[in-house]
């Protein structure tokens, strides 16, 4: 991640969806690819104590969907944008 996000502090590597995909090397070539399709994968073995949810920021004109829990993160994770 550091190689893909040079000159930034570790907190800034992944604190937002665009930053996360860049840090992980996900590109438009991966558009439509299943998250379980190589080279992507989900690693097992980590179970967080708590998951937080929140609305997506910047979609105020989307009717009732603006209040849906679009964002999910491990509670207390310092790398999540606020």
N, C-alpha and C positions, 0 to 999 in steps of 0.2 A: 504494500500500500504506500509506503514511504516513497518508493521509486516513481509511482504514478501520481503522487501529490507532493512534489518537491517544494521546499521552501515554506511549508505550512506546519503548524504544530500538530501533533497527533490528534488533538481534539477536533481540528478542522478537516481531518481526512475524510470523515464519514458523517458529519452532522447535517445531513440533508440527502434526499433521494438521488439527486444528480451527482453529488460528491461521493456517495456510497457506490454508485455504479461505476464511476470513474476509478475509484480506489480499487475496486474488485476487477477492473479490466473488462466490464460488460460494455459492449458497443451496440450500435444499430444492427450489426451482423447477427446479434443474438435475439433480435426482435422476433417474437413468436415461438422462441425455443422454450420447451418445458424446463422448469427449474431442476428437474431430475435428469435432464438429457446432458450427456457429456459435452463440453467440459464442466458444466455446472453440476453442483450436487449440494445436498443438505447433509451436514455431518450430524450424527447422533451423539448422545452422551452428555449433553448439557441441558439441565432442567432449571430454568430460572425460578426464583422464589415467588415473584409476582410480575404480572404483565399489566402495563398501563395502556389506555386507549385515549384517543382524542380525535377531534374533527380535523379535516384537511384545511389548511390555511389558504385563503385566496379563492374560494369557490362560493362566495356569498350569493351569486345569482343562480344557484343550482336547485332552488326550491328546497324541499324537505331534505334532500341529500346532503345539504351543507352541514347538517347535524349528525350525520352517520359517523360511526367510529372508523374512519379511514386509516388512522395511524395506530400502529401497535409497536410497543417497545418494552424492553426489560426495564422495570421500574428502577430509577436511580442511575441508569446508564448515562455517563457523562458525555457520550458521543452523540447523543440525540439533539437535534436542533430544537429550539424552543419556540 
